[in-house]
Amino acid sequence: MLNFVKGLLLIATFCGFASFTNSQDSSRSLDIDAPPSSVRTRLKTIVLDAGHGGKDPGCHGSKNNESKVALKIVLELGAKIKEEYPDMRVLYTRMKDVFVNLHERSAIANRNKADLFISIHCNSHPSSKFAGTETYTMGLHKTSENLDVAKRENSVILQEADYKKTYNGFNPNSPLAHIMMANYQNTFMMNSLRLAQKVERQFKKQTNRTSFGVKQAGFLVLWETAMPSVLIEAGFLTNNKEEKYLASTEGQEEVAQAVFKAFKLYKEEIEN
């Protein structure tokens, strides 16, 4: 649950984390190879989240909505994981085109004690020339572009009943609110960054598309999850060529395969 007073107090506590984040070149995406944790663990449960849904279609291309494209990619990804790891619990925040609020999405992961949370989205930009992928973890906004993406994805709470009560008055249009929540959650940051980096590397390798790299921003759906988590922008629906690619069965399979390969490498690294 968001708590602004606690957030203010935690700014001082996490000032070291803020210094680390701000020390990065703001013109580049994050590129961090964190040393593996000395604590050996097993990944047993993963929650896959298809962004938006139902009354919230997300961003638009000329013919396709983000919510439906993201769902198809998520279902394909889940099928690949189950085929390779039949003993793993693969859970979904939604399996059809329905609205699920951001708080409930993270609550699903927390209730099921998930070891990993992956949220799939599609991107948009005022200029149709932009095409490519980027993967986000929770963190301070290093550029106005990162903040704009977080504001857009978080603005879905305005469609929720009693959103001010649910999120303790959080304002998705306030830069200060996003900075405060980014300071609050960093427990799982290094593993989140590790997975995000692998995702972007696989996008470049598997799909041969432009990668805008790993970035940090304050997404509500990531902030409330008590496990490593990433939000993947699989491509720009506002780019005609990329919209056709993301809407195609071939494109969705390639995107899902790239994310699956990254997950597989992450799992092997964490468990071994």
BELMOLIN-V823381 format. One line per field, one symbol per residue. ss: DSSP state (H for helix, E for strand, C for the rest). phi: phi as a letter, one per 20 degrees, with the letter a starting at -180 (. if undefined). A space follows every 50 residues. Layout:
# BELMOLIN-V823381
ss->???
phi->???
This chain:
# BELMOLIN-V823381
ss->CCCHHHHHHHHHHCHHHHHHHHCCCCCCCECCCCCCCCCCCCCCEEEEEE CCECCECCCECCCCEHHHHHHHHHHHHHHHHHHHCCCCEEEECCCCCCCC CHHHHHHHHHHCCCCEEEEEEEECCCCCCCCCEEEEECCCCCCHHHHHHH HHHHHHHHHCCCHHHHCCCCCCCCHHHHHHHHHHCCCCHHHHHHHHHHHH HHHHHHHCCCEEEEEECCCHHHHCCCCCEEEEEEEECCCHHHHHHHHCHH HHHHHHHHHHHHHHHHHHHHHC
phi->.fbffffffffffdfffffgffffffecefbcdffgffefbcedccddce fmpmfdfmfcdfccdggfffffffffffffffffcfeeeddcfbcbecec fffffffgfffelfebccddccdbbgefffbpdbcdcfrfeecfffffff fffffgffeeflffffdlngdfeegfffffffffdbgdfffffffgffgf ffgffedldfdeneccaeegfefeeeagbccdefqdfedgffgfffeeff ffffffffffffffffffffed
